[in-house]
Amino acid sequence: MSFLTKELTLPKLRAPQLRAPDLSRRKSRTAAATGRRGTAVVGLDIGATQAIAAEAAISDGAIVARRVVARPLPGGLVHDGLVTQPEALARELRALFSAHRLGRRVRVGLATPRTILRVIDLPPLDESDVPAAIALQARDRIPMPLESAVLDHQTVGLVDTHDGQRLRVVVVATERAGVDALLDALRQADLRPQGIDLSVFAAMRAVASADSGAGPVLHAQLGDLVNIAIADGGICHFTRQAPQGLALVLDRLAEERECTTEDALALLRGAAGDEAGADRAREVGKVLGRIADELGSELRAAAEFFETQSGEAVSAGVITGSLAPLRGFVEALSDASGLDLRCGAVSAEAAESLGGVDASAAPVAVGLAIGALPR
């Protein structure tokens, strides 16, 4: 898929190859494995509070982090996953990449409220006829004006349905304006974008394990917003967003403490590192407890909806992102959702490879560094 046409890259945990192998991508993976700087793609996860960049390689069929670095971002550059100040963000990204001498080829994550995934079953068709069929179906299935949207698709294969054999296709759409603003910031930072991937899909790749073949598994990437996905056999069949991410936690802490969101972020990080006083730690705990109850209900609702649509129950899940490492948070989500949830973490060549970034907060950047797992 060509990034320059602003297509999105769908998850390929176990998806069939749809076209000839991408030799340039294979070369990138080889370069990453041999450590030659400047040739490998750098994964870039841009949030409201920080940008995380990662270099990775594939070892024994799994993604391994080689180097992870982060830079705090001033408030207001990104909101709800959308770039609001491209020029200011570009300055921060230039500083991050220059300070750590990172390569300029990047694959970046996307996590916005206006990104939609649909599973569409078509009559058996030749691959060349699929785009036209999707364009016809999308007008009824995608709730946004298609003239202002970016669409991408991935063919899953033939499936048996009540209406006979159908060609199943996963379609993703997002608003073009958000993609254009992101590209603008990257290019102003002198970066060379190689691909855009949905952030939750990148996280799924980075923490992929035996779970991916053990029936449907729920994945929740806790970024500024929460992106929920349910995958079965390595193919994503369902996505949903929830508001109970880092942005909402900071807003509520700021309201309770009558402080800025920057002060709330410092308070949250202090409580996570046992640096806050007992009273402040209790305040943080109360806010996180309420968030866990609300988000647990969202996760349970997503699992129940998927079961009604597919007939398959979801009992387990993997949690990643900025809130995942907080002490007791994933356990509280498990209690609230009734699901068996675990904290997903990336593998690293060495502890220092993570550069102080928690292994549960790095999956998006690490997964982006590798565009697809080998078959």
N, C-alpha and C positions, 0 to 999 in steps of 0.2 A: 504494500500500500504506500502511496506517495503522500508524505506529509505536506508537500507544497500545495496540494489540492485541498488541504485542511481535512483530510479524512481522519477518523479516529481509529485507533488500533484496538480491536476487541481482544478479550483474554484468549490465550491459546495454551491452557494448561495441558489439555490432551486433545485439542481440536485437530481434525484432519488438515493436512497441508492442502491449500486450495490452488497453489500455483508453484512454479519451479522454486527451488530453494534460493533464498536471497544471499548471494555470495558475498556481498558487501557486509551484510549483517554477520555472516559466519566469520568473516575476517575480523570484525570488531570483537567478537567473542574470543578469538584466538589471541588478539592483541591484549585483551584484558588479562587473559591467563598468563601471558608471558611478561606482562608488566610494562609494555612500551607505552609511555605517556603520549597523549594527544591523539591517539587513534581510536581508543575505546569511547563508547557513548557514556556520558555521565547522566545518571538519573537525578532529576531535580523536582523536589516536592516543595511547593511554595504555599505557605499558610499565612494567616494574619499576623502571627507573632514571630515566625522564623522561617528561614529557607534552609532546607537540608539537601545536600548534594552527596552522591555516592558513586563509587566505582565498584564493580562487582565482577565475578567470574562464575563459571559453572564448574562444579566439582562433583563427580559421581551423580550427575543428573539433577543436582540441586544448586540453587543460587547461593553464593557465599559472598559476603561483604569483604572487599579488600580495603576500602577506605571510606569513611563517612565523616563529613564535616558539616557544621551548621553556623548560621549567622542570625542573630536576633534582628527583627525588622521593626522599624518605627510603626506606630499605629496608623491606620487609615490607608495603607497602600493596597490592601486586599480586604474585601468584605464579602462574606458568604461565598468564598471561592472565586470571586470575580476580581480581576485587576482593576482598581479604580484610579491609580496614579502610575501609568506606565513609565514615565520618565524617572520618577523618584525610585520606583522599584528597580529600574535598569541600573541606577547608580549603586544600589545595594548589591545587586547580582554581580556587577563588575568587580566590586570590592571583594566579594566572597571568592570568585573564581581567580582573581589575581593573587589574593593572600595565600591561597592553597595551591596555586599553579595547576589548576584543573584544565583538562581539555575543553575545547569550545563546542564540541558536538554534544547536544543534550536531547534527552527525551523527557518530557515534562508531564506531570499529572494534572487531571482536570476533575474537579469535584464541585459542581454548582447545582443550585436548586432546579435549574432549567435543563437538566440532562435526563433523558428518558430512554429506557430499554424496553423493547417489546419482542416477544417470541411470536413469529408469524409462520403459519403452516401454509405452504403453497402447493399446487399440483406439481407432480414430478416434472422438472424442467431442466434444460441444459443450463450450465453455469452462466453462459453468455446472456440468457434470457432473464436471469434473476433480478438484475437491477431495475429493469423496466417493470417487472411484476411488483417489486417492492415499492416503486414510486406510486403505483396505483393504489396499493394497500395502505401506504403511509398516510394518505390524506384522511383516511377514516380512523387510523390507529394512533397517529402522532398528534397530540393536542398542541400544536404550534404551527404558525405559518411556514410552510416548507420553503418558501422563497427566502426566508431569513434564517434557515436552519442549515446545519451541517449533518449529513447522514453517513453512516458506515454500516456495513453488515458482514456477517460471517455465516457461511452455510454449515450447519451441523451435520446434515445427512438425511436420509430417508427414515421415516418413522411410521409405525402403524397407528392409525387413529380410528375413531368410530366411522369416519367418512372414507376409510381406506388408506392407502399409502400416500403420505404427503412428504414434501421436502421442507424440513424445519430450518428456519433462518432466524438468527438473532440480529436485531436491528437496534442501533443506538442513534439518537438524535440529540443535538444540543444547539443552543442559539449561537449564530455566527458572530454576533457582537462580542460575546465573551471570548471566543477563540481569537478574534482579531486583536483584542486588547492584550491578550496573553502573548501573541506573536509579536506585537509591537514592542512590548517590554523586553522580550528575549533578543530581538534584533537590535534594539538600542543598546543592549548590554554587550553587543558584539558576540553573541552566542549563535550557533548554527543549529536550529531545531531539526531533529531527525524524526520525531514522531510525538504524537499526543496519545496518552492512554488514560482511561478512567482510573482515578487513584485507587479505588477499592480493588480493581482488577490487578494492579501492580502489587498491592499488598498481598493478595491471594497467591500470586506467583512466588513472592519472597518467602512465604511461610508454608508453601505447599508441602504436604506430607502424605502419609498413608490415608489420612482423612479424606483426600480427594477421591478415593475409590470406594468409600464405605457408606454410600448413600448420600442423600442431600445434606449439606453442611452450610450453616449460616455463617457469614463473615460480616463483621461490623468494623469499619475503619472510623475511629473516633478522632476526626480532625476538627476544624472549626465548626463544621456540621458533621452529622453522623451519616455515613453512607453504608447501607445494608445491602448485601447480595446473598443469594442462595444459589449454590452450585451443586451439580450432581454429575459425577463422572468427569469432572474437570471443565464442564460447560456451565456458564452462568445462565440461569433461566428466569431470574427475578431480581429486581433492584428496587430499593425504596430509600428515601431520605428521612431523617428525623432531626429535630432542632437541638437535641440535648448534647451538643458537642462542647468544645472548649469555649467558643464564643458565648454560649448561654451561661456556662459556669462562671466565666469572668464577669459577665453582666450582673449576675445575681450576687456574687461576692462584692462587687463594687457598690451595688445598691445597699446591701446589708452593712457594709463598712463605711459607706458614704465616702468612697475614694475613687480614684481613676481606675480604668481597666488595667493600666500598666502596674499600679500598686497592687491590684488584685492578682495579677499574674505573679508578681514577686511573692505575695502571700501564699499562693497555691504552691509555688516551687519551694518555698520555705517549709511549708507543712509536709511536703513530700520528702524533704531531706532532714526532717527533725530539727529545723532551724527556727521554727515559729514557737512562740510561747504556747502554754497549754490552752489558754482561753482562745487564742486565735486558731489553734489547731482544731478545737472543738467546733468553732464557727465554720471552718472549711469542711469538717466532717459532716455537719448538718446539711450544708448545701449539696455536697456530693451524695449524701444519702437520698435526698429528694430527687436529685438528677437520676440516680440509679433506679429508683422506683419508677420514674416516668419512662426512662429509656428501656427498662426491663419490660414494661407493658408494650412499648413499640416493637421490641424484638419478638415478643410472644405473638403479637398481632401479625407480624410479617410471616412467622412460621405457620400460624394457623391459616392465613390466607393462601400461602403456597400449598398447604395440604389440601385445601378445598379445591384448588385448581388442578393439582397434579395427582391427588390421591396418595401421595407419599408423605410420611411424617418426618418432621425435622426435630431431632432430639439433641444435637450437639452444635457447637459454634466456636469460632475463633475471634478474639477481640484484639485489635491492634490500634495504634494511634497514640496521641498525646496523653489521653486520660488512662490508657490501659495500664501503665506502670504504677499508678497511684495505689498505695497499700489498701487492700480490701475491696477495691472498686469492682474488679471482675467477679469476685465472690458475691458481692451485693447484687450485681446484674444477674448472676445465676439464680439467686434466691428469688428475685423479682420476676424473672422471665420463666422460671421452671425448666430452663434448658441447661445442659451440661456444657458450660462455657470455660474456655481456657484462654490464657494470655498468649498470643502468638508472638514469636520473636525471631529475628533473623539470625542465621549462622554467620560467624565472622572468622577470618583467618587467625586473628588474635584479638585479645581484649582491647588493645590500643587501636585496632582497626576502626572501632566505632567512634573514636574521637570524643568520648564523653556523652554521646547521644545514646539514650536507652535503646536496647535491642528491640523493644516493643514499639518504639516511636519511629524507627527507621525503615519499616518494611516498604513504604511507598517509594522512597528514593532508591532503595536497593532493588526492588522489583522493576522499577523503570530502567535501571542501568542495563538490564537484560530484557529484550523485547519479548521473548518467548522461551519457554522451557523446551528442551529437545524432546522429540517423540520417544 
